[in-house]
């Protein structure tokens, strides 16, 4: 399986090289390759690591996943009255936006600090 960008290096090898490089630079593996990305890679999906995505792409994907998981967790609690009312959606959207902005900002800061090139050039 080759990478989507068309380089000759297989996607799996590129990801392993990224992980080794970032861990050697002192980054945690969970930030260089989050568990959701590692799961996607094992399933054969060639998704770009968060450190190489844009700010808004990270905000939407990471915040969206957080918001969905928040709603699932909120609705699974039997003792909370008013499951899935408007308040639940408002809090999930606000939490997703906050989480997305914070994590995307952290990834953007790390990418600039580490001077990482674009994913296709890595």
C-alpha positions in Angstrom: 0.0 0.0 0.0 1.5 3.3 -1.0 0.9 6.7 0.4 -1.8 8.9 -1.1 0.6 11.6 -2.0 2.2 9.3 -4.6 5.7 8.9 -3.1 7.4 5.6 -3.6 7.7 4.9 0.1 4.8 2.8 1.5 2.5 4.6 3.9 3.3 2.2 6.8 7.0 2.7 6.5 6.5 6.5 6.4 4.5 6.3 9.6 7.1 4.2 11.4 9.8 6.6 10.3 7.7 9.5 11.6 7.1 7.8 15.0 10.8 6.9 15.4 11.9 10.5 14.4 9.4 12.2 16.8 10.2 9.9 19.7 13.9 10.5 19.1 13.2 14.2 19.3 11.6 13.7 22.7 7.9 13.8 21.7 5.4 11.3 23.3 4.2 8.7 20.9 0.6 9.4 21.9 1.0 13.0 20.6 3.0 12.0 17.5 0.6 9.2 16.6 -2.6 9.3 18.7 -4.5 6.1 19.4 -7.3 7.0 17.0 -4.8 7.4 14.1 -3.0 4.2 15.0 -6.3 2.4 14.9 -7.1 3.9 11.5 -3.7 2.9 10.2 -4.2 -0.7 11.4 -7.5 -0.7 9.6 -5.8 0.4 6.4 -6.9 4.0 6.3 -4.1 6.4 5.3 -5.0 9.4 7.4 -2.6 12.2 7.9 -1.2 12.5 11.5 -2.5 15.5 13.5 0.9 17.2 13.6 0.8 17.4 9.8 -2.8 18.6 9.4 -4.0 22.2 9.3 -5.4 24.0 12.3 -9.0 23.9 11.1 -8.9 20.3 10.0 -7.7 19.3 13.5 -10.3 21.5 15.1 -13.1 19.9 13.2 -12.0 16.3 13.3 -10.8 16.2 16.9 -13.6 18.4 18.3 -16.2 16.5 16.3 -15.1 13.1 17.6 -15.0 14.6 21.2 -18.5 16.0 20.8 -19.9 12.7 19.5 -18.3 10.7 22.3 -19.6 13.3 24.9 -23.2 12.8 23.6 -22.9 9.1 23.7 -21.5 9.2 27.2 -24.2 11.7 28.3 -27.1 9.6 26.9 -25.7 6.4 28.5 -26.1 7.9 32.0 -29.5 6.7 33.3 -29.8 9.0 36.2 -29.5 12.3 34.3 -33.0 13.7 33.5 -33.8 15.0 30.1 -31.6 12.9 27.8 -30.8 14.6 24.5 -32.5 17.8 25.0 -31.2 21.1 23.6 -29.0 21.7 26.5 -27.1 18.4 25.8 -26.4 19.4 22.3 -25.3 22.9 23.3 -22.9 21.6 25.9 -21.5 19.0 23.5 -21.0 21.6 20.8 -19.3 24.0 23.3 -17.1 21.3 24.7 -16.2 20.0 21.2 -15.3 23.5 20.1 -13.1 24.1 23.2 -11.4 20.8 23.0 -10.9 21.1 19.2 -9.4 24.6 19.5 -7.0 23.6 22.4 -5.7 20.4 20.8 -5.4 22.0 17.3 -3.5 24.9 18.9 -1.2 22.5 20.6 -0.6 20.5 17.4 0.0 23.8 15.5 2.5 25.0 18.1 4.3 21.6 18.2 4.6 21.6 14.4 6.1 25.0 14.3 8.5 24.2 17.3 9.7 21.0 15.6 9.9 22.7 12.2 8.0 19.8 10.5 7.6 20.0 6.7 4.3 19.1 5.0 3.3 15.5 5.1 4.0 14.9 1.4 7.6 16.3 1.9 8.3 14.3 5.1 
